[in-house]
Amino acid sequence: MSLIGQSWELMSELAKRTPWGRIRIQPLIEDIGQVSMEFVAFLENGGRVYPRQGPVFDFDVEPYIPDGWEIRPEDQITSRLTGSWQLDVTKVGLYSSERQQGQKTVRGVDLLCELEGKRVLPAHVIEELLKYPVMIPDSWKHRNVYFWGTVYRDASGCRQIRILSWTGAQGWHWSSHYLERDDGTRVMQGLWTSQGYAVHVVD
């Protein structure tokens, strides 16, 4: 079935299943521009209602830990955001080091030191944004967004930072990038390019 055919089928099913007697239709018609944007956001979010206010996180509780990974206190950036915090993307910025500009790269271990002093976001936020992708700013697309507020150790003991990325038709997903990796003969340093941004809270 074509995309147009699928859209008509969806709208037909929604129309049949909607309890129209409970809905005030005229105000919706009068504000059709805003209603249209809200409806598109609803569809982009997989047909789920997204929260009007961001969730409150407790960053003192461990975030999701992939199988075989761990979090060591001594690996963490001390200035990372801690305690309770309500998600507000308008207060979140993307940080890029001057050493990443143009065609240059910066070692992950050096960037880790440079980020000390910034309130970088822990990885708790990733799962919530994947659940409600409509909350992710469009400006994050085509960028690799790193959550430096949680430094993991994988099964081999290498430090890893989780990333939120946009892949077009497949939508948003998370992956990771290593700070350094031991290939058995030498320690390989993870490099950050101009596409890598650290998420932090701006004052």
FIVOVEX-85993 format. One record per residue: residue number from 1; z, x negated, y of N, C-alpha, C in turn. Coordinates in nm, 3 decimals, decimal comma. Layout:
<sites>
[NUM [Z X Y] [Z X Y] [Z X Y]]
...
</sites>
This chain:
<sites>
[1 [0,000 -0,084 -0,119] [0,000 0,000 0,000] [0,000 -0,088 0,125]]
[2 [-0,077 -0,049 0,225] [-0,086 -0,128 0,348] [0,045 -0,119 0,426]]
[3 [0,058 -0,210 0,524] [0,178 -0,211 0,607] [0,192 -0,079 0,683]]
[4 [0,080 -0,026 0,732] [0,085 0,102 0,804] [0,129 0,213 0,709]]
[5 [0,075 0,211 0,586] [0,114 0,312 0,488] [0,262 0,305 0,454]]
[6 [0,314 0,184 0,439] [0,456 0,165 0,411] [0,543 0,216 0,525]]
[7 [0,498 0,186 0,649] [0,577 0,231 0,765] [0,582 0,383 0,774]]
[8 [0,470 0,447 0,746] [0,468 0,595 0,749] [0,557 0,652 0,639]]
[9 [0,555 0,589 0,522] [0,640 0,635 0,412] [0,788 0,620 0,448]]
[10 [0,823 0,507 0,511] [0,961 0,485 0,553] [1,004 0,589 0,655]]
[11 [0,921 0,612 0,758] [0,956 0,708 0,862] [0,967 0,849 0,806]]
[12 [0,881 0,882 0,712] [0,886 1,015 0,650] [1,016 1,035 0,573]]
[13 [1,057 0,933 0,497] [1,181 0,943 0,421] [1,302 0,950 0,514]]
[14 [1,301 0,870 0,622] [1,411 0,875 0,717] [1,420 1,013 0,783]]
[15 [1,304 1,069 0,817] [1,303 1,201 0,881] [1,359 1,308 0,789]]
[16 [1,328 1,298 0,660] [1,375 1,399 0,564] [1,525 1,387 0,537]]
[17 [1,577 1,265 0,544] [1,716 1,242 0,507] [1,812 1,247 0,626]]
[18 [1,761 1,258 0,747] [1,845 1,258 0,867] [1,902 1,398 0,894]]
[19 [2,033 1,412 0,910] [2,094 1,543 0,943] [2,075 1,575 1,092]]
[20 [1,958 1,622 1,128] [1,922 1,639 1,267] [2,015 1,733 1,343]]
[21 [2,080 1,825 1,272] [2,171 1,917 1,339] [2,292 1,849 1,400]]
[22 [2,325 1,729 1,356] [2,440 1,656 1,407] [2,404 1,560 1,520]]
[23 [2,276 1,554 1,555] [2,228 1,453 1,650] [2,180 1,518 1,779]]
[24 [2,223 1,462 1,893] [2,177 1,506 2,024] [2,048 1,432 2,054]]
[25 [1,935 1,499 2,041] [1,805 1,433 2,048] [1,761 1,405 2,191]]
[26 [1,787 1,497 2,285] [1,735 1,482 2,420] [1,780 1,351 2,488]]
[27 [1,909 1,313 2,478] [1,949 1,184 2,538] [1,874 1,065 2,479]]
[28 [1,838 1,075 2,352] [1,761 0,967 2,289] [1,622 0,959 2,348]]
[29 [1,561 1,073 2,372] [1,428 1,076 2,431] [1,431 1,019 2,573]]
[30 [1,535 1,053 2,648] [1,546 1,007 2,785] [1,571 0,857 2,795]]
[31 [1,622 0,798 2,690] [1,650 0,654 2,690] [1,569 0,586 2,579]]
[32 [1,443 0,627 2,565] [1,363 0,586 2,450] [1,341 0,435 2,444]]
[33 [1,337 0,367 2,560] [1,319 0,223 2,560] [1,431 0,150 2,489]]
[34 [1,555 0,183 2,528] [1,671 0,120 2,465] [1,684 0,163 2,320]]
[35 [1,656 0,290 2,293] [1,663 0,341 2,156] [1,565 0,267 2,066]]
[36 [1,446 0,240 2,117] [1,345 0,169 2,038] [1,393 0,028 2,003]]
[37 [1,451 -0,042 2,101] [1,500 -0,177 2,075] [1,613 -0,176 1,973]]
[38 [1,703 -0,075 1,984] [1,813 -0,065 1,890] [1,762 -0,034 1,749]]
[39 [1,658 0,050 1,742] [1,603 0,088 1,612] [1,535 -0,032 1,546]]
[40 [1,463 -0,110 1,625] [1,399 -0,230 1,571] [1,505 -0,327 1,519]]
[41 [1,614 -0,343 1,595] [1,723 -0,431 1,551] [1,784 -0,381 1,421]]
[42 [1,797 -0,249 1,409] [1,848 -0,187 1,286] [1,758 -0,220 1,167]]
[43 [1,627 -0,210 1,186] [1,532 -0,239 1,078] [1,532 -0,388 1,044]]
[44 [1,537 -0,472 1,148] [1,539 -0,617 1,125] [1,664 -0,661 1,050]]
[45 [1,768 -0,582 1,062] [1,894 -0,614 0,995] [1,901 -0,551 0,856]]
[46 [1,786 -0,515 0,801] [1,782 -0,460 0,666] [1,833 -0,319 0,656]]
[47 [1,828 -0,242 0,766] [1,875 -0,104 0,763] [2,025 -0,091 0,766]]
[48 [2,094 -0,195 0,818] [2,240 -0,192 0,829] [2,280 -0,191 0,976]]
[49 [2,383 -0,118 1,006] [2,434 -0,114 1,143] [2,509 -0,243 1,171]]
[50 [2,472 -0,312 1,278] [2,539 -0,437 1,311] [2,655 -0,410 1,406]]
[51 [2,759 -0,490 1,402] [2,877 -0,466 1,484] [2,847 -0,481 1,632]]
[52 [2,905 -0,392 1,713] [2,887 -0,400 1,858] [2,960 -0,521 1,915]]
[53 [3,072 -0,554 1,854] [3,146 -0,672 1,894] [3,146 -0,771 1,779]]
[54 [3,142 -0,898 1,815] [3,142 -1,000 1,711] [3,270 -0,999 1,632]]
[55 [3,263 -1,042 1,507] [3,383 -1,048 1,423] [3,480 -1,154 1,472]]
[56 [3,605 -1,140 1,433] [3,707 -1,239 1,466] [3,726 -1,330 1,346]]
[57 [3,714 -1,460 1,369] [3,728 -1,558 1,262] [3,864 -1,627 1,271]]
[58 [3,916 -1,663 1,157] [4,035 -1,747 1,149] [3,987 -1,882 1,097]]
[59 [3,967 -1,976 1,189] [3,913 -2,106 1,151] [4,015 -2,196 1,085]]
[60 [4,139 -2,149 1,076] [4,241 -2,226 1,005] [4,237 -2,199 0,855]]
[61 [4,155 -2,102 0,815] [4,134 -2,071 0,673] [4,004 -2,136 0,630]]
[62 [3,999 -2,187 0,509] [3,879 -2,258 0,463] [3,758 -2,164 0,461]]
[63 [3,641 -2,214 0,501] [3,518 -2,135 0,492] [3,463 -2,136 0,349]]
[64 [3,347 -2,078 0,332] [3,278 -2,082 0,204] [3,253 -2,228 0,164]]
[65 [3,283 -2,260 0,038] [3,261 -2,396 -0,014] [3,166 -2,387 -0,133]]
[66 [3,047 -2,445 -0,124] [2,955 -2,443 -0,238] [3,017 -2,506 -0,362]]
[67 [2,970 -2,464 -0,478] [3,022 -2,516 -0,604] [3,011 -2,668 -0,609]]
[68 [3,122 -2,731 -0,646] [3,124 -2,876 -0,660] [3,152 -2,951 -0,531]]
[69 [3,158 -2,879 -0,420] [3,185 -2,941 -0,291] [3,333 -2,929 -0,257]]
[70 [3,374 -3,001 -0,156] [3,512 -2,993 -0,107] [3,516 -3,021 0,042]]
[71 [3,629 -2,991 0,103] [3,652 -3,020 0,245] [3,774 -3,109 0,255]]
[72 [3,758 -3,225 0,318] [3,869 -3,318 0,335] [3,911 -3,320 0,482]]
[73 [4,038 -3,301 0,509] [4,086 -3,298 0,649] [4,049 -3,422 0,729]]
[74 [4,050 -3,539 0,664] [4,023 -3,663 0,737] [3,877 -3,677 0,781]]
[75 [3,788 -3,594 0,725] [3,646 -3,600 0,762] [3,613 -3,519 0,886]]
[76 [3,704 -3,431 0,930] [3,670 -3,331 1,030] [3,674 -3,385 1,173]]
[77 [3,591 -3,326 1,258] [3,595 -3,354 1,401] [3,721 -3,287 1,457]]
[78 [3,806 -3,363 1,521] [3,936 -3,309 1,562] [3,924 -3,208 1,675]]
[79 [3,817 -3,215 1,754] [3,801 -3,122 1,866] [3,731 -2,992 1,825]]
[80 [3,702 -2,975 1,695] [3,634 -2,854 1,649] [3,715 -2,730 1,685]]
[81 [3,647 -2,617 1,690] [3,715 -2,491 1,721] [3,811 -2,456 1,608]]
[82 [3,935 -2,423 1,642] [4,036 -2,386 1,543] [4,103 -2,256 1,585]]
[83 [4,189 -2,203 1,498] [4,259 -2,080 1,529] [4,169 -1,959 1,521]]
[84 [4,205 -1,853 1,592] [4,126 -1,729 1,591] [4,023 -1,731 1,703]]
[85 [3,905 -1,679 1,673] [3,797 -1,677 1,772] [3,704 -1,561 1,742]]
[86 [3,669 -1,485 1,846] [3,576 -1,373 1,830] [3,436 -1,420 1,865]]
[87 [3,344 -1,396 1,774] [3,207 -1,442 1,792] [3,144 -1,378 1,916]]
[88 [3,094 -1,462 2,004] [3,022 -1,418 2,123] [2,912 -1,521 2,147]]
[89 [2,789 -1,485 2,108] [2,680 -1,583 2,114] [2,646 -1,621 2,258]]
[90 [2,690 -1,541 2,355] [2,663 -1,577 2,495] [2,749 -1,695 2,539]]
[91 [2,853 -1,727 2,462] [2,939 -1,840 2,495] [2,915 -1,959 2,404]]
[92 [2,804 -1,954 2,331] [2,770 -2,060 2,238] [2,646 -2,134 2,288]]
[93 [2,652 -2,266 2,284] [2,539 -2,348 2,325] [2,493 -2,439 2,213]]
[94 [2,374 -2,496 2,231] [2,318 -2,590 2,135] [2,315 -2,728 2,200]]
[95 [2,379 -2,822 2,135] [2,390 -2,958 2,189] [2,292 -3,051 2,119]]
[96 [2,223 -3,130 2,200] [2,132 -3,231 2,147] [2,162 -3,363 2,219]]
[97 [2,181 -3,468 2,143] [2,212 -3,599 2,201] [2,090 -3,655 2,273]]
[98 [2,115 -3,732 2,377] [2,005 -3,800 2,447] [1,932 -3,895 2,352]]
[99 [2,003 -3,943 2,252] [1,942 -4,036 2,156] [1,850 -3,966 2,056]]
[100 [1,844 -3,830 2,063] [1,754 -3,754 1,977] [1,624 -3,716 2,047]]
[101 [1,616 -3,740 2,176] [1,504 -3,690 2,253] [1,374 -3,762 2,218]]
[102 [1,263 -3,688 2,240] [1,132 -3,746 2,211] [1,115 -3,775 2,063]]
[103 [1,069 -3,892 2,033] [1,045 -3,932 1,894] [1,161 -4,010 1,834]]
[104 [1,272 -4,018 1,908] [1,385 -4,100 1,863] [1,469 -4,024 1,761]]
[105 [1,545 -4,098 1,684] [1,639 -4,041 1,588] [1,776 -4,105 1,610]]
[106 [1,878 -4,037 1,564] [2,014 -4,088 1,573] [2,079 -4,075 1,436]]
[107 [2,157 -4,174 1,399] [2,227 -4,168 1,270] [2,333 -4,059 1,273]]
[108 [2,346 -3,990 1,161] [2,445 -3,883 1,154] [2,586 -3,930 1,181]]
[109 [2,621 -4,049 1,132] [2,756 -4,100 1,152] [2,783 -4,129 1,300]]
[110 [2,678 -4,169 1,374] [2,692 -4,194 1,517] [2,705 -4,063 1,593]]
[111 [2,628 -3,963 1,551] [2,634 -3,833 1,616] [2,769 -3,768 1,591]]
[112 [2,826 -3,791 1,474] [2,959 -3,739 1,442] [3,061 -3,790 1,544]]
[113 [3,053 -3,917 1,578] [3,145 -3,974 1,678] [3,117 -3,918 1,816]]
[114 [2,989 -3,899 1,847] [2,952 -3,848 1,980] [3,000 -3,705 2,001]]
[115 [3,007 -3,628 1,895] [3,048 -3,487 1,906] [3,199 -3,472 1,919]]
[116 [3,272 -3,578 1,896] [3,417 -3,573 1,913] [3,445 -3,543 2,061]]
[117 [3,524 -3,439 2,085] [3,549 -3,393 2,221] [3,480 -3,262 2,253]]
[118 [3,386 -3,222 2,167] [3,318 -3,094 2,185] [3,373 -2,992 2,086]]
[119 [3,379 -2,866 2,130] [3,433 -2,759 2,045] [3,323 -2,704 1,955]]
[120 [3,289 -2,784 1,855] [3,182 -2,747 1,763] [3,229 -2,635 1,669]]
[121 [3,135 -2,549 1,632] [3,170 -2,433 1,549] [3,177 -2,470 1,401]]
[122 [3,281 -2,423 1,331] [3,290 -2,441 1,186] [3,187 -2,355 1,112]]
[123 [3,174 -2,382 0,984] [3,071 -2,316 0,902] [3,104 -2,171 0,869]]
[124 [3,225 -2,123 0,901] [3,259 -1,983 0,874] [3,154 -1,887 0,930]]
[125 [3,095 -1,925 1,045] [3,006 -1,836 1,118] [2,875 -1,812 1,043]]
[126 [2,835 -1,907 0,960] [2,704 -1,898 0,894] [2,692 -1,771 0,811]]
[127 [2,792 -1,743 0,728] [2,783 -1,626 0,640] [2,773 -1,496 0,719]]
[128 [2,845 -1,487 0,830] [2,842 -1,365 0,911] [2,706 -1,348 0,978]]
[129 [2,648 -1,457 1,026] [2,516 -1,449 1,089] [2,408 -1,415 0,987]]
[130 [2,421 -1,464 0,866] [2,323 -1,429 0,762] [2,337 -1,283 0,721]]
[131 [2,458 -1,230 0,730] [2,482 -1,089 0,699] [2,425 -0,999 0,807]]
[132 [2,435 -1,043 0,933] [2,384 -0,968 1,047] [2,290 -1,058 1,128]]
[133 [2,171 -1,086 1,078] [2,081 -1,180 1,146] [2,037 -1,135 1,284]]
[134 [2,049 -1,006 1,313] [2,011 -0,958 1,446] [2,100 -1,020 1,554]]
[135 [2,216 -1,073 1,515] [2,307 -1,135 1,611] [2,265 -1,278 1,645]]
[136 [2,170 -1,334 1,571] [2,127 -1,471 1,595] [2,029 -1,474 1,712]]
[137 [2,055 -1,556 1,813] [1,964 -1,563 1,928] [1,823 -1,606 1,887]]
[138 [1,720 -1,545 1,948] [1,582 -1,583 1,919] [1,557 -1,730 1,952]]
[139 [1,634 -1,783 2,048] [1,614 -1,923 2,089] [1,649 -2,021 1,978]]
[140 [1,717 -1,973 1,873] [1,752 -2,062 1,762] [1,638 -2,080 1,663]]
[141 [1,538 -1,993 1,672] [1,426 -2,004 1,578] [1,350 -2,134 1,603]]
[142 [1,294 -2,188 1,495] [1,217 -2,312 1,499] [1,305 -2,432 1,538]]
[143 [1,436 -2,418 1,517] [1,529 -2,528 1,537] [1,621 -2,536 1,415]]
[144 [1,673 -2,652 1,390] [1,774 -2,667 1,286] [1,910 -2,665 1,354]]
[145 [1,989 -2,562 1,324] [2,116 -2,541 1,392] [2,230 -2,585 1,300]]
[146 [2,300 -2,690 1,340] [2,402 -2,753 1,257] [2,542 -2,708 1,297]]
[147 [2,624 -2,678 1,197] [2,762 -2,638 1,220] [2,853 -2,755 1,186]]
[148 [2,869 -2,842 1,285] [2,944 -2,966 1,267] [3,094 -2,943 1,258]]
[149 [3,140 -2,822 1,285] [3,282 -2,795 1,280] [3,340 -2,797 1,139]]
[150 [3,253 -2,805 1,039] [3,298 -2,823 0,900] [3,216 -2,935 0,836]]
[151 [3,283 -3,041 0,798] [3,218 -3,152 0,727] [3,257 -3,141 0,580]]
[152 [3,158 -3,126 0,494] [3,182 -3,111 0,350] [3,163 -3,246 0,279]]
[153 [3,211 -3,250 0,156] [3,178 -3,357 0,063] [3,112 -3,292 -0,058]]
[154 [2,994 -3,340 -0,096] [2,928 -3,284 -0,213] [2,984 -3,346 -0,341]]
[155 [2,926 -3,311 -0,455] [2,981 -3,356 -0,584] [2,977 -3,507 -0,599]]
[156 [2,887 -3,573 -0,527] [2,878 -3,719 -0,536] [2,963 -3,790 -0,431]]
[157 [3,035 -3,711 -0,350] [3,123 -3,769 -0,249] [3,057 -3,793 -0,114]]
[158 [2,928 -3,753 -0,100] [2,858 -3,773 0,027] [2,893 -3,661 0,125]]
[159 [2,905 -3,697 0,251] [2,937 -3,598 0,354] [2,812 -3,516 0,390]]
[160 [2,831 -3,385 0,401] [2,721 -3,293 0,427] [2,756 -3,198 0,542]]
[161 [2,655 -3,163 0,622] [2,668 -3,064 0,727] [2,575 -2,948 0,694]]
[162 [2,626 -2,826 0,701] [2,543 -2,710 0,670] [2,461 -2,670 0,793]]
[163 [2,340 -2,620 0,766] [2,241 -2,589 0,869] [2,197 -2,444 0,855]]
[164 [2,170 -2,381 0,969] [2,108 -2,249 0,973] [1,966 -2,266 1,023]]
[165 [1,869 -2,217 0,946] [1,728 -2,237 0,981] [1,648 -2,108 0,964]]
[166 [1,543 -2,097 1,044] [1,450 -1,984 1,039] [1,323 -2,029 0,967]]
[167 [1,279 -1,951 0,868] [1,162 -1,989 0,789] [1,052 -1,885 0,796]]
[168 [1,042 -1,815 0,908] [0,934 -1,718 0,925] [0,949 -1,597 0,834]]
[169 [0,854 -1,580 0,743] [0,851 -1,461 0,658] [0,975 -1,449 0,571]]
[170 [1,036 -1,562 0,536] [1,155 -1,560 0,451] [1,283 -1,541 0,531]]
[171 [1,273 -1,540 0,663] [1,390 -1,514 0,747] [1,483 -1,633 0,757]]
[172 [1,611 -1,603 0,779] [1,713 -1,706 0,799] [1,773 -1,749 0,665]]
[173 [1,809 -1,875 0,655] [1,877 -1,925 0,536] [1,959 -2,047 0,575]]
[174 [2,047 -2,090 0,486] [2,123 -2,211 0,512] [2,082 -2,321 0,415]]
[175 [2,092 -2,443 0,462] [2,071 -2,561 0,378] [2,173 -2,665 0,426]]
[176 [2,152 -2,791 0,393] [2,247 -2,893 0,437] [2,175 -3,026 0,458]]
[177 [2,243 -3,114 0,529] [2,189 -3,247 0,556] [2,303 -3,348 0,541]]
[178 [2,274 -3,460 0,478] [2,380 -3,557 0,450] [2,399 -3,655 0,567]]
[179 [2,523 -3,701 0,584] [2,552 -3,804 0,683] [2,515 -3,942 0,630]]
[180 [2,546 -3,965 0,505] [2,505 -4,087 0,438] [2,498 -4,057 0,288]]
[181 [2,413 -4,132 0,218] [2,395 -4,107 0,075] [2,379 -4,239 0,003]]
[182 [2,449 -4,253 -0,108] [2,443 -4,375 -0,188] [2,341 -4,351 -0,300]]
[183 [2,229 -4,425 -0,295] [2,126 -4,407 -0,397] [2,144 -4,501 -0,515]]
[184 [2,258 -4,569 -0,521] [2,286 -4,660 -0,632] [2,262 -4,805 -0,598]]
[185 [2,178 -4,830 -0,497] [2,150 -4,967 -0,457] [2,195 -4,995 -0,313]]
[186 [2,192 -4,893 -0,230] [2,234 -4,909 -0,091] [2,272 -4,773 -0,035]]
[187 [2,346 -4,772 0,072] [2,385 -4,648 0,138] [2,276 -4,610 0,238]]
[188 [2,218 -4,494 0,221] [2,112 -4,446 0,309] [2,174 -4,358 0,417]]
[189 [2,139 -4,383 0,541] [2,194 -4,307 0,652] [2,108 -4,184 0,681]]
[190 [2,175 -4,068 0,695] [2,103 -3,948 0,735] [2,065 -3,958 0,882]]
[191 [1,942 -3,923 0,916] [1,891 -3,933 1,052] [1,869 -3,794 1,111]]
[192 [1,905 -3,779 1,238] [1,885 -3,653 1,309] [1,770 -3,670 1,409]]
[193 [1,676 -3,574 1,409] [1,562 -3,578 1,500] [1,585 -3,482 1,615]]
[194 [1,483 -3,464 1,699] [1,493 -3,376 1,816] [1,505 -3,229 1,777]]
[195 [1,481 -3,196 1,649] [1,492 -3,057 1,605] [1,633 -3,018 1,563]]
[196 [1,725 -3,114 1,561] [1,862 -3,086 1,517] [1,955 -3,060 1,634]]
[197 [2,025 -2,946 1,629] [2,116 -2,907 1,737] [2,254 -2,875 1,680]]
[198 [2,357 -2,914 1,752] [2,494 -2,883 1,713] [2,541 -2,759 1,789]]
[199 [2,600 -2,663 1,716] [2,649 -2,540 1,780] [2,789 -2,566 1,833]]
[200 [2,809 -2,536 1,961] [2,942 -2,556 2,018] [2,970 -2,446 2,121]]
[201 [3,096 -2,429 2,152] [3,136 -2,328 2,251] [3,132 -2,391 2,389]]
[202 [3,066 -2,323 2,481] [3,056 -2,373 2,618] [3,157 -2,301 2,705]]
[203 [3,213 -2,369 2,803] [3,313 -2,311 2,892] [3,247 -2,225 3,000]]
</sites>
